[in-house]
């Protein structure tokens, strides 16, 4: 096995020629044959029992080449790139030069390599100090929200429907005197003022009494999803069956006991304020970090290879796809739902992808220049969290070198951001 490196003439681009010994390629061919032999049907042999020579003669020698290549090359590529310490930052563009049984397998890979990063000013940058205070009004708002969440619904019989009531209605809609599909429902629950229905519908229920029937006039929005109804006038016949209103609990010590682990309202308020303060501090810290990183990136000039940006867009797509899988969807379905092609979506991702790549390159360079190390305590704590989360032994995760390298890299990145902020000039 040997490789040869040569520059292509394009900036930060490398052409690597891989030569794989003939016997190694033949081993891969035989491996593929043994895995797929059961599918071949050769006259004179039971299905799957024909020897390799007969399959080769019947289907041609090249039948296993592509599968053998795909089985053999990824590991070889990764191993040689790692051993030769080539900093590849893009997907390889593979081209087969020679692929024939009995001869060395020769292929090339054109890759982008890590570009040169010339850091601008990253010490003493101006960062505006950000603070978010927690007011008594903020705490009261959260208490009211919790009271709303714990409200009980009380039937109303002595008055007409009003805003914020929850009503139960039957309705049927007509356009030009003709009922339309999807315009009828019985026992529909609706919160007046929620703007769940088309404009003008909910407001006209206000004032209706129990068991009252009423016709209301509405107009479907021009942008309504059903083209048959968009922009048209409609009449809905409504019958009101039930009116309910929220009854909020009294916010006192008993309320605190019901909704929390605390015995008094004062303790609950303090806990809410403490948590809000912590959240606000995290929000302020994140904003200051973002401002600092953006400033350093603006001061730095880098010619980012297009292949590096494309690789980051791939990562962004994969992350979305993984999240969608938890919702029972895939990326293709997501594109259809959004009404976009993958090309359009990738174009939209490009600005963020370029920003992500530049940020990483800048922080990596600061890590190198300032000799920033990983925090062993951080790595250990993260491993302990993961062991607990996935019900694994900490010793098992500590043996995972790839995971440890990832956590160490994350720690270095955090420390690099901290270094920038620690050396910044805070302005009010």
Secondary structure as UniProt FT lines:
FT   STRAND          2..7
FT   TURN            11..12
FT   STRAND          13..20
FT   HELIX           22..36
FT   HELIX           37..39
FT   TURN            43..44
FT   TURN            47..48
FT   HELIX           52..59
FT   HELIX           61..64
FT   HELIX           65..83
FT   TURN            84..85
FT   STRAND          93..98
FT   TURN            101..102
FT   STRAND          105..113
FT   STRAND          126..128
FT   HELIX           136..149
FT   STRAND          152..155
FT   TURN            163..164
FT   STRAND          166..175
FT   TURN            176..177
FT   STRAND          178..191
FT   TURN            192..193
FT   TURN            199..201
FT   HELIX           202..205
FT   TURN            206..207
FT   TURN            210..211
FT   STRAND          213..219
FT   TURN            222..223
FT   TURN            227..231
FT   STRAND          233..247
FT   HELIX           253..259
FT   HELIX           265..298
FT   HELIX           306..325
FT   TURN            326..328
FT   HELIX           331..338
FT   HELIX           342..369
FT   TURN            370..371
FT   HELIX           376..389
FT   TURN            390..391
FT   HELIX           394..398
FT   HELIX           401..422
FT   STRAND          425..427
//
